[in-house]
Structure formats: structure tokens, C-alpha cells
């Protein structure tokens, strides 16, 4: 087994000291704080999800100071879960860290073994094959059921691509987008009549979204990030509309669409 070259880390001891400090504080809080003593994995779960979304927001904002804080919050949660598990005699933080180290070494034979991988796609393909050898019955087994639909579509497509199930050219994917759009328009037009087949139209719209996610992947766009940036842009413009119209003594519910559009265009010009 070849060992990869590692650059000397002049701050390694400081990092180890900081990690040890966090472990000590966690132990003290678990034993002495009424709130921390009551927590369970189940009670922490929704807080962890919230922290993850907050981290995501600050990553999109490029706010490194807040990213640092949110990473600290998530690190605390990891330590907290491990502490609870250790109390149950299941595992501790050392087991957690050794498990991920073992998995990383196993899943990177091109670094720690004799496998050759010179590009990202080969690495991903090897990763999925190793997971199947490790007992996974399906390539898609590792996609969490509770993921938001957009993120889940990205992960599904990415994993399928890892084993070669993918389009060869982006032009093929765009043809699929246009095909799904035609099928949706057909169902949408039909839905305008009294004989609405909402279930079928919904299914066609889902197919259209899935194909758009696929195309975004082919042109290296993260569709989740793209949509979230559009959400943030809409919020900023709409709040401008609210502020500026209020300054002029107008109320949104009493304005015409044409009146609101004047403020909207001003917001776009900022």
C-alpha cells in the first residue's frame, strides 16, 4: 500500500488542542447543564437540520465568518451525538472518526492502493462500485428518503452516472427536456378543460423538472443553488417593492399589477 505524501501541518497541535477542548466542554455540559442533560438524538435531530440549512445560506452568501460559526455548531452536534451514543454503550467519537478514516482509505484505492484514477469521473465510478461490493444492494441505496426533491434528483442522477447510466452528450439531454416540455404542455392544455387530469399533468411536470436537473448537471450548474439564488433575488426585489411603495403611501393589496411592476423594474435595475 502506497502512502500519499502529506505536507507538514504547522498548526496540527493547535487543532488537536481545540478538538480536545470541545470534547471537555461537551462532557462538562452533559453532566452539569439541565438543558444539555435532557437532550437525546431525537431532540437534536431537527436542530441539526436547521443548522445545516443555515450553513447552506451562508455558503451561498459567501460569508466566511458565519460559515466558521455554523461549522462550529455542526461540529458540536457531531460531538453531542457521539457522547449520547457512548452513554448507551454503542460507540464514542473515536469510533466515529476511525470509521470515517477506514471508509475514506477503502474508497480511495487510487490514493492508498494500486488503482489508477486520473479524473473525477473515474473516482466517482470506483466509489459506487466499492459501495456495491461492500454490501449495498443498489447504487441508489445511499440517497436519503427525506432529502428535498430537488437535491434528491441531483444525487440520484449523479449516482446513476457513476456506474455509466447516463446520456453521452448534453444535446441528447436537451432533446429530452424539449420532449418532456411538449408532453407537459399537452397535459396542461388538456387540464384547462373541464376534464382535468391533475395527476397525469403533475407526473409530466415532474418528468420535466427531472430532465432540467439532468441538463443542468451536464453544463455544470447546481440546480438547487441556481433556484435558491433566484429565490433570494425575488425576495430582495419584492421587499424593495414593499418598502418603496410604502414610502409613497401605497398599499400592496390596493395596487394594480401595473403599478407594482414599476417598482419591480426599479428593483431589477439596482
C-alpha positions, 0 to 999 in steps of 0.5 A: 500500500502506497502512502500519499505524501502529506505536507507538514501541518504547522498548526496540527497541535493547535487543532488537536488542542481545540478538538480536545477542548470541545470534547471537555466542554461537551462532557462538562455540559452533559453532566452539569447543564439541565438543558444539555442533560435532557437532550437525546438524538431525537431532540437534536435531530431537527436542530441539526437540520436547521443548522445545516440549512443555515450553513447552506445560506451562508455558503451561498452568501459567501460569508466566511465568518458565519460559515466558521460559526455554523461549522462550529455548531455542526461540529458540536452536534457531531460531538453531542451525538457521539457522547449520547451514543457512548452513554448507551454503550454503542460507540464514542467519537473515536469510533466515529472518526476511525470509521470515517478514516477506514471508509475514506482509505477503502474508497480511495484505492487510487490514493492508498492502493494500486488503482489508477484514477486520473479524473473525477469521473473515474473516482466517482465510478470506483466509489459506487462500485466499492459501495456495491461490493461492500454490501449495498444492494443498489447504487441508489441505496445511499440517497436519503428518503427525506432529502428535498426533491430537488437535491434528491434528483441531483444525487440520484442522477449523479449516482446513476452516472457513476456506474455509466447510466447516463446520456453521452452528450448534453444535446441528447439531454436537451432533446429530452427536456424539449420532449418532456416540455411538449408532453407537459404542455399537452397535459396542461392544455388538456387540464384547462378543460373541464376534464382535468387530469391533475395527476397525469399533468403533475407526473409530466411536470415532474418528468420535466423538472427531472430532465432540467436537473439532468441538463443542468448537471451536464453544463455544470450548474447546481440546480438547487443553488441556481433556484435558491439564488433566484429565490433570494433575488425575488425576495430582495426585489419584492421587499424593495417593492414593499418598502418603496411603495410604502414610502409613497403611501401605497398599499400592496393589496390596493395596487394594480399589477401595473403599478407594482411592476414599476417598482419591480423594474426599479428593483431589477435595475439596482 
